[in-house]
Amino acid sequence: MKAPFFPDQRVKKPLTLAHWVNLWPLTAWGYELWRFRALSLLSGRPFPLSEELARMLQAMEPVAERDFLDLGTSTGLYARALLRAGATRVWALDLSPAMLRVAWRKAQGHPRLVPLLARAEAIPLASASVDGVVVGGSWNEFPQPQEVIREMHRVLRPGGRLWIMFSHRSASPVQQLLAWSGLRFPTLETLLESLSKSGFAVRGWREGAVGFVTGTKVTSGV
């Protein structure tokens, strides 16, 4: 089953090595093998994907009969969870056609899933069109995070909900190597400050090398 990309166009060439890797079909094929174990490895405790998804859904409540954007969807883990919880529509945005094809296949062509082939810095949705935005790990891949924050704020309706999971900055040599590939590793404090200044009421916490943010759109932003 072929994924219908909307808009039906190819994204301009990625800027980083990390972006190029995500274009590979092999990366998309193996992505969920990593994600099922990722938070346990990064947090230093047993942290199953089911717990992560449950926390995300709780942050988005109510989910039923509402519209959501899964930003940097990869293979659609968050998107599928939102659909199972009764979301009216989930836009699944990614710049990798390979990732979106896998997301579409795993969702079995769900009629309420809309794949978006686009960059997070230029979301092809109308202003105030979604009730929640979720980001599951892809935050580290966005080269212009302030532009992404601006776009998230724009597409959210007043009172709309926000969830971000990301890899927190550390002194790890592996993280330093990954930074060379174009990945970014913010601190929780800097991310909370950026979101607060842009019109969100937010709170966050860390578990090992994983950061979490939940929030609500409360002002017109800056």
Secondary structure in CASP SS format (residue, H / E / C, confidence):
PFRMAT SS
TARGET T0000
AUTHOR 0000-0000-0000
METHOD secondary structure of the structure
MODEL  1
M C 1.00
K C 1.00
A C 1.00
P C 1.00
F C 1.00
F C 1.00
P C 1.00
D C 1.00
Q C 1.00
R C 1.00
V C 1.00
K C 1.00
K C 1.00
P C 1.00
L C 1.00
T C 1.00
L H 1.00
A H 1.00
H H 1.00
W H 1.00
V H 1.00
N H 1.00
L C 1.00
W C 1.00
P H 1.00
L H 1.00
T H 1.00
A H 1.00
W H 1.00
G H 1.00
Y H 1.00
E H 1.00
L H 1.00
W H 1.00
R H 1.00
F H 1.00
R H 1.00
A H 1.00
L H 1.00
S H 1.00
L H 1.00
L H 1.00
S H 1.00
G C 1.00
R C 1.00
P C 1.00
F C 1.00
P C 1.00
L H 1.00
S H 1.00
E H 1.00
E H 1.00
L H 1.00
A H 1.00
R H 1.00
M H 1.00
L H 1.00
Q H 1.00
A H 1.00
M H 1.00
E C 1.00
P C 1.00
V C 1.00
A C 1.00
E C 1.00
R C 1.00
D E 1.00
F E 1.00
L E 1.00
D E 1.00
L E 1.00
G C 1.00
T C 1.00
S C 1.00
T C 1.00
G C 1.00
L H 1.00
Y H 1.00
A H 1.00
R H 1.00
A H 1.00
L H 1.00
L H 1.00
R H 1.00
A C 1.00
G C 1.00
A C 1.00
T C 1.00
R E 1.00
V E 1.00
W E 1.00
A E 1.00
L E 1.00
D E 1.00
L C 1.00
S C 1.00
P H 1.00
A H 1.00
M H 1.00
L H 1.00
R H 1.00
V H 1.00
A H 1.00
W H 1.00
R H 1.00
K H 1.00
A C 1.00
Q C 1.00
G C 1.00
H C 1.00
P C 1.00
R C 1.00
L E 1.00
V E 1.00
P E 1.00
L E 1.00
L E 1.00
A C 1.00
R C 1.00
A C 1.00
E C 1.00
A C 1.00
I C 1.00
P C 1.00
L C 1.00
A C 1.00
S C 1.00
A C 1.00
S C 1.00
V E 1.00
D E 1.00
G E 1.00
V E 1.00
V E 1.00
V E 1.00
G E 1.00
G C 1.00
S H 1.00
W H 1.00
N H 1.00
E H 1.00
F C 1.00
P C 1.00
Q C 1.00
P H 1.00
Q H 1.00
E H 1.00
V H 1.00
I H 1.00
R H 1.00
E H 1.00
M H 1.00
H H 1.00
R H 1.00
V H 1.00
L E 1.00
R E 1.00
P E 1.00
G E 1.00
G E 1.00
R E 1.00
L E 1.00
W E 1.00
I E 1.00
M E 1.00
F E 1.00
S E 1.00
H C 1.00
R C 1.00
S C 1.00
A C 1.00
S C 1.00
P H 1.00
V H 1.00
Q H 1.00
Q H 1.00
L H 1.00
L H 1.00
A H 1.00
W H 1.00
S C 1.00
G C 1.00
L C 1.00
R C 1.00
F C 1.00
P C 1.00
T C 1.00
L H 1.00
E H 1.00
T H 1.00
L H 1.00
L H 1.00
E H 1.00
S H 1.00
L H 1.00
S H 1.00
K H 1.00
S C 1.00
G C 1.00
F E 1.00
A E 1.00
V E 1.00
R E 1.00
G E 1.00
W E 1.00
R E 1.00
E E 1.00
G C 1.00
A C 1.00
V E 1.00
G E 1.00
F E 1.00
V E 1.00
T E 1.00
G E 1.00
T E 1.00
K E 1.00
V C 1.00
T C 1.00
S C 1.00
G C 1.00
V C 1.00
END
